[in-house]
């Protein structure tokens, strides 16, 4: 296990409608900030990071590492969070590590021995589904399941939702009798990221991208626009 100080670590999550930030400092102290951002992540992220650092009396140059959510989730939000994390990592010459919602769910379910299918939002008519067992997540198990087929495909399995707005959990999910939910905040993101950093699992910034099985329409449009410019 790589020797690593868990002091002055910043976590960024823009996977949903909220901007969630967390800061570990003084070895065992954590401050968090959560604000509903909607589609304004880009307008708020730098300001709120500055506010969080100021509240802990930490200067940006004192940061030692970054943790960033890779989703799945909001295309725009994830891109903004990753761009901010990469920019800071390069400017400060510090490591960064990505953490997916499936990893967060696995962490929250680590004391549950029974295998569970974790579902996270994708499109309006579909979700991502992946298997978690005893705190371990199998990345290769991720698949896309149409909302209308949830009950047929997942009925009888332990189903846990993660990353949904509480008011917008699909009725099809609620109809699955075993369905539960996982809530998380920036402190969870920090803890998982710090453990990964201690193991030496630093992300290659060139490969640090949102976790998607299928490209979103926004991503397809973005890539097409880039090709058109060239």
C-alpha positions in Angstrom: 0.0 0.0 0.0 1.4 3.4 -1.1 2.2 5.9 1.7 -0.2 8.7 1.3 -1.4 11.6 3.4 -5.1 12.0 3.6 -4.8 15.8 4.4 -6.1 18.5 2.1 -8.0 16.3 -0.4 -10.8 17.9 -2.4 -13.8 15.9 -3.8 -16.0 17.1 -6.6 -19.4 15.6 -7.7 -21.5 17.1 -10.5 -23.2 13.8 -11.5 -26.7 15.1 -10.6 -28.6 18.4 -10.3 -26.6 19.3 -7.2 -23.0 20.4 -6.9 -21.4 18.5 -4.1 -18.0 19.3 -2.7 -16.0 17.8 0.1 -12.7 18.6 1.7 -10.6 16.5 4.0 -8.1 18.5 6.0 -6.3 18.4 9.3 -6.0 14.6 8.9 -9.5 13.9 10.3 -11.7 16.9 9.6 -14.1 17.1 6.8 -16.2 20.0 5.5 -18.9 19.6 2.8 -20.9 21.9 0.6 -24.0 20.9 -1.4 -26.0 23.3 -3.5 -28.7 22.7 -6.2 -27.0 23.8 -9.4 -29.4 22.6 -12.1 -27.6 23.4 -15.3 -25.3 26.0 -13.7 -22.5 23.8 -12.5 -20.1 25.7 -14.7 -21.0 29.0 -13.3 -20.8 27.9 -9.7 -18.0 25.3 -9.4 -14.9 27.6 -9.1 -16.7 30.0 -6.8 -17.9 27.2 -4.5 -14.6 25.5 -4.4 -13.1 28.8 -3.3 -15.7 29.2 -0.6 -15.1 25.6 0.7 -11.3 26.1 0.8 -11.8 29.5 2.5 -14.1 27.9 5.2 -11.3 25.5 6.1 -8.6 28.2 5.8 -6.9 26.2 3.1 -5.2 27.8 0.0 -5.7 26.0 -3.3 -1.9 25.5 -3.6 -2.1 23.4 -0.4 -4.3 20.7 -2.0 -2.5 17.4 -2.2 -5.0 15.3 -4.3 -8.4 15.4 -6.0 -11.3 13.0 -6.1 -14.0 13.4 -8.8 -17.2 11.5 -9.6 -17.2 9.8 -13.0 -21.0 9.1 -12.9 -22.9 7.9 -14.8 -25.0 11.1 -14.7 -25.4 14.5 -16.2 -23.3 14.8 -19.4 -22.7 18.5 -18.9 -22.2 18.3 -15.1 -19.7 15.4 -15.3 -17.7 17.1 -18.1 -17.5 20.3 -16.0 -16.4 18.4 -12.9 -13.8 16.4 -14.8 -12.4 19.5 -16.6 -12.1 21.3 -13.2 -10.3 18.4 -11.6 -8.0 17.8 -14.5 -7.1 21.5 -14.7 -6.4 21.7 -11.0 -4.4 18.5 -11.0 -2.2 19.7 -13.9 -1.7 23.3 -12.5 -0.9 22.0 -9.0 0.9 18.8 -10.1 -1.1 16.6 -7.8 -2.8 13.3 -8.4 -6.5 12.8 -9.2 -8.7 9.7 -9.0 -12.2 9.0 -10.4 -14.9 7.3 -8.5 -18.1 6.0 -10.1 -21.6 5.8 -8.6 -21.3 2.0 -8.8 -18.2 2.1 -6.6 -20.1 4.4 -4.2 -23.0 2.0 -4.1 -20.6 -1.0 -3.5 -19.0 0.9 -0.6 -22.4 1.7 0.9 -23.5 -2.0 0.5 -20.2 -3.5 1.7 -21.7 -5.1 4.7 -24.4 -6.8 2.6 -23.2 -10.3 1.5 -26.1 -10.8 -0.9 -25.5 -9.8 -4.4 -27.5 -6.7 -5.6 -28.2 -5.1 -8.9 -27.5 -1.4 -8.7 -29.4 0.8 -11.1 -28.4 4.5 -11.9 -30.1 7.0 -14.2 -29.2 7.0 -17.9 -31.9 8.2 -20.3 -35.5 9.0 -19.6 -36.5 5.5 -20.9 -33.6 3.5 -19.5 -31.1 2.9 -16.7 -27.7 1.5 -16.2 -27.6 -1.8 -14.2 -24.5 -3.4 -12.6 -23.8 -6.1 -10.1 -22.4 -5.5 -6.6 -21.4 -8.3 -4.2 -19.9 -7.8 -0.7 -18.6 -4.4 -1.5 -17.1 -5.3 -4.9 -18.4 -4.0 -8.2 -17.9 -5.8 -11.5 -17.4 -3.1 -14.2 -18.0 -5.6 -16.9 -21.5 -6.3 -15.6 -22.9 -2.9 -16.5 -25.7 -3.0 -19.0 -28.5 -0.8 -20.2 -32.0 -1.8 -19.2 -35.2 -0.1 -20.6 -37.4 1.3 -17.9 -40.4 -0.7 -19.2 -38.4 -4.0 -18.9 -37.1 -3.4 -15.4 -39.8 -5.6 -13.7 -39.4 -8.4 -16.1 -35.6 -8.4 -16.1 -34.9 -7.6 -12.5 -37.9 -8.9 -10.6 -36.8 -11.3 -7.8 -33.3 -9.8 -7.6 -32.1 -7.4 -4.9 -32.4 -4.1 -6.7 -30.8 -0.9 -5.3 -31.1 2.5 -7.0 -28.4 5.1 -6.8 -28.2 8.7 -8.1 -31.9 9.3 -8.7 -33.7 12.4 -7.6 -35.9 11.3 -4.7 -39.0 12.8 -6.3 -38.2 11.2 -9.7 -37.5 7.5 -8.9 -39.4 5.7 -11.8 -42.6 4.0 -10.8 -41.2 0.9 -12.5 -38.5 0.8 -9.9 -40.9 1.2 -7.0 -42.9 -1.7 -8.4 -40.0 -4.1 -7.8 -40.7 -5.4 -4.4 -37.0 -5.8 -3.3 -36.0 -2.3 -4.6 -34.1 -0.1 -2.1 -32.0 3.0 -2.5 -28.5 4.3 -1.7 -27.9 7.9 -0.7 -24.4 9.4 -0.7 -22.6 12.7 -0.2 -19.2 14.2 -0.8 -17.8 12.5 2.4 -18.5 9.1 0.9 -16.7 10.2 -2.3 -13.8 11.4 -0.3 -13.4 8.2 1.7 -13.5 6.0 -1.4 -11.1 8.2 -3.3 -8.6 8.4 -0.4 -8.6 4.6 -0.1 -7.9 4.3 -3.8 -5.1 6.9 -3.6 -3.6 5.0 -0.7 -3.5 1.9 -2.8 -1.7 3.9 -5.5 -4.7 3.9 -7.9 -4.1 7.3 -9.4 -6.0 8.0 -12.6 -4.3 8.8 -15.9 -5.7 12.3 -16.7 -5.8 11.4 -20.4 -8.2 8.5 -19.6 -10.2 10.1 -16.9 -13.7 10.2 -18.5 -17.3 9.8 -17.5 -18.4 6.2 -17.0 -20.7 5.3 -19.8 -21.6 2.1 -21.5 -23.4 3.9 -24.4 -22.7 7.4 -25.6 -25.4 10.0 -24.7 -27.0 12.0 -27.5 -25.3 15.1 -26.2 -21.9 13.3 -26.5 -22.7 12.1 -30.0 -23.6 15.7 -31.0 -20.5 17.1 -29.3 -18.2 14.6 -31.2 -20.0 15.4 -34.5 -19.5 19.1 -33.9 -15.8 18.5 -33.3 -15.5 16.5 -36.5 -17.3 19.2 -38.5 -14.8 21.8 -37.2 -11.9 19.8 -38.5 
